[in-house]
């Protein structure tokens, strides 16, 4: 891992993710009865479990502009620390999280993909976007994932966070010892 990247990532104490286009591919299905279905990637989910099991002192939060019971249920399954559902002005939730955890901008990683994410992308220590985002969003990020949103992009970032904390193989061995 590049030294500059490692330095940025090793300071992170809070990982915040947008949902639509980041944890999902941005699609949702609505039935005629109004039921909403979304597809979340299992690799991303396992990544959040890895963060928790490795005790890396990284809190997790989701901030989404769209109100969705599906999102709340998935966040509860993964034991996400904080969920802000249906928040268009995401910067307010961001400021709440900073105050709640007593952390500064450079200790936060945010993964976003659209115009309402720009105010946070501009502030954080490590701003991430995905290749399926509108191209101009990359102007506001430090890193663009190789994988698309909803296709393992969040796991890619989580793996980088884990690697920034030391030898990746040792971290995986530590994790596996907890699973055996």
N, C-alpha and C positions, 0 to 999 in steps of 0.2 A: 504494500500500500504506500502510495506517495506520502511523504512526510507532512506536507501542508494539509492534505486531506485528513490524515490521521490526527493532526493537531486540532483541526476543526471538530472532527467527530468525537474525539476523546473528551471534550468538554460538555457534550450533550447530556442533559438531565431530564429532558422532556421531548418526547416524539409526538407531534400532532399530525394527524392525517385528515384530509378532506375525504369524502366518501365517493360521490359520483365521479367516475373517471379516474379515480385513484385506487380505492379498494374494490370498486366495481369497474366494468368497462363503460359505464355511463348509461347502460340500457336498463330499463325496467319494463315489466309486463304488467298491465292492468287488466283484470278480468271485467266482464260486464257487471259483476256484483260489487266491483270496486276494490277487490283484493289486489294487493301489489306484491309482485315477486321480483327479487333481485338475485343476482349471482355473485357470490363472494368467492375468492380464490383460496383454496385450502393451504397453499404455501404461505400466503400472508398470515393466515390464522395461526399456523404453526410457528411462524416468526414471533408473533406476540407471546405465545406460550414460552418460546425459548428465552425471550427477554425476561419474563417473569421468573422462570426457573433458574436462570443464571445469576439472579440478584445483582444486576449491573447498576442498580440505582438509577434506572431510567423509567420515569412515569410515562403513561400513555394517555392520549386524549384524541377524540374525534370531534371535529367541528364540521357540520354539514348545513348547507343552505336549505335543504329539502327535509321536511318533517316526514319521518318514516318509522313505523313500528318495527319493521324488519331490521332497520339499522340498530335500533335500541336493543332488540333481542340478540343480534349478533354481538354487539358490544358487551352485553351481559355474559354471553357464553364465553367470550375471550377474556373476561375480567378487565376490560379497559377501565382505567382509573376515572376518566371523566368523559362524558358525552354531551355535546351541545347539538341538539337536533332542531332543524328548522331555523337556523340563525343566518340571516343574510349579511348582517354587519358583523363579520367574524372577528374583527379586530377587538371588539368589546369582550368576547369570550377569551381571546388571546390574553388581553390585559388582566382579566380575572384569574386566569391560570398562572400568569407570572406572579401576581400578588399572592395567590394561594400557596404556591410552592417557594416563594421568596427567591426566584431566579431571575437572571438577566437575559436579554435577547440572545447573547452569544452562547447560551446554554440550551437553546431550543432549536430543534430540527422540525421543519414543516414541509409536508408534501402536499402540493396543490396543483391544480390544472386549469384554472379558469380565472376570469377577470375579477371575481369577488375574492379570490385568494391573494391578489397582488399586495394589498396593504400588509398582510402578514409576511409574504415572501420577501418584501423589502426590509423587514426588521430583523428576521431571525439570523442566528449564527450560521445555520446551514439550511439553505433554501433548495428544495428539490421539486422538480416537475417530471412529467412522464412524456414519452414521445408522442402519445396520442392527444396531447394538449395543443391548443392553438399555438402556432410557431412563435408568436411574440411573447408568450409566457416564459420561454427560455431566457429572455432578456432579464428576467427578475430572479433567476435561479443560479445557484452555484454548481448544480449537478442535475443532469437529465438521466434518468434511469435507462438502461438498455431494454428493459421489459416494459410493455404497455401496462397502463392502469388496469386492474382487474385480472392481470395475467402474471402476477408475482412481483410487480414493481416495489411494493412495500417490503416484501421479504428481501429483495435486493438491498434495500437501504438498511434493514435490520441486520443483515449479514455484515454490512460495512460497519455498523455501530459495534457489533460484537468483535469484529476484527480490530477495531481501533482500541479495544481494551486489552490487547495482548495477543499472544499466539492463537490464531483461529483454531488450529487443531487441538490445542490444549483446552480451549473453551468448549469445543465439541465433545472432547473426552469427559470433561466435567459434566456436561449436560447428559451424556449417555450414561454416566455412572448414576445419575439420579433416576434414569429411566429403567435401569436394570434391576 
